[in-house]
Structures are given as structure tokens and as C-alpha cells.
Amino acid sequence: MGEFKLFRRSDSGGVVIIEIGNPPVNLVDIDFMQDLTGLLDDLESSDKARVVIFRSSLPDYFVNHYDLSGRSVSKPDAPSYSQLLVRLSRIPQVTIGEIRGRTRGAGSEFALALDMRFASLERAQFGQPEVGVGLHPGAGGTQRLPALMGRARALEVMLSGEDYDAARAEQYGWVNRALPDRELSGFVDALAARIAGFPALGTRNIKALVNRSFLPADEVLLEEFQEFRQAMKNPDFAARLKWLFSRGVQSDGEVELELGAALARYPASV
């Protein structure tokens, strides 16, 4: 079993629970990607793990957006975040997101790479805010969102950059179900235990065969990621990024809690 900085792992009866904790706001940064790499190495070689549940130790954030400070730039020979999410979508285990708090940008793309997503009605919030800084989702969002909710709704989500509550996310197909917060963990635990109790051959074959028809093509994901990296060189991105940092982005405060609304306040004169 690998050693992780940000992931707390527990295993029982074929169910692996990963609790994510990257204070203050659960950014997708270099440490997150290193932990995810190690976890995928473990799971790909495991013959005991059947189901993996992802939870957060931070009540206001499940997995948040990409680290905008520049620390997330990986080494030239390291896999990109997009490649890691492809691996996540293809591991033989069934993966479930138990979502409380904000799930935006790269964090939303993490959730989209899971097999199933269940959200807290009271506490979950979703968004693809990249358009607000002149970018597009760069780790599968432009492909996985339309596959789940259809072209028109996916365009609404990505072009608006707004935050969506759990009820709307369920209506749009972003998540399997939105449940009362008090019921969420019990439901996910019971579903995971039920799946883990079935013969592994059947569950693994079901996932592998469904993946053949519904996972996005590798070449399209590569193009999406390359265009994302290129867009980060645009002066509009730098200007809007500077403005966001001046207002406290990536700290646990109003901008992160209400990022969709904050993006709309960017002044036209800047």
C-alpha cells in the first residue's frame, strides 16, 4: 500500500475508502496528483479491492479546481492530470464519489472520471468555471459532461461558469442521485458493500464493456489538454488570474465559496 500525503485510505471487505484532505480548499495541486498516481498504482495491481469510495475531510470542498499558483506544473516526464483521470476511469474497481461541498473545474473533472457520483442535497455544489478566466475544461470535461447531460446542458454549464446546486446537478445528469446529507454516507456504504459482495469477474467485465462505448477517445482528450495549456498563455488569462488572487482565490473565503458569482464581478475596465 502506498504512502499518501493527502489521501487517508482504509480497506474493509473489498471496499476501499479514500478520504481526501488538502486544506484549505482541496485544490488539485502537485501533491494531489502525486497521491493520485500512487493510489492508481496500488489499485491497478490489487486483486482484493472491488469498490473505491472517495470522500472529503473538508465539509465545504470535495475536490476543487486546479491550483492556479503554478505549483501544479508537473515534470516533463510526469503524466498530465488528464492522463491520470483516464487511468482513474479505466481501473478495474468500481469508483464512487460521495460529494459534499464544492466540486469545480479540475475537481468536477475528477468526479466525472468516476463511475458513479452521489451528492448531498444540502452541501454539494458543482461548476466548470474555466470560461471565467478565458480557459476551457482541460481534463476531460468537454467530453464527459456532454456524454452525461447532453450537448445543450453541457454547453450551458461550461459557457455560464456558474455554480449549480445538487438538485440541479441531479436533474442535468451530473450526478446519479442527490440525497439528504444525513442519508448520503449510509447509502454509499450500502451500495459499495453490495457491489463488492458480487463475484469480481462480473463487475469488472460490466465496467470494461461499458467503457468501450462511453469513454472519450484518447486523441480528443489529448487535444483538449494541449489547447488548455495553450490558452493559459493568453494575456486575458493572466489578467483575470491576477484579479482573482487579489480577492482571495484559493483561500477559504467568499471567492472560493461563491466562485461562480465572483467570476461575474470581473470589471470590464480591467
Secondary structure, DSSP 8 states (H G I E B T S, - for coil): ----SSEEEEEETTEEEEEE--TTTT-B-HHHHHHHHHHHHHHHT-SS--EEEEEESSTTBSS--B-TTSTT---TTS--HHHHHHHHHHSSSEEEEEEEEEEETHHHHHHHTSSEEEEEEEEEEEE-GGGGGT----SSHHHHHHHHH-HHHHHHHHHH--EEEHHHHHHHTSSSEEE-HHHHHHHHHHHHHHHHTS-HHHHHHHHHHHHHHHS--HHHHHHHHHHHHHHTTSHHHHHHHHHHHHTTTTSSSHHHHTHHHHHTT--TT-
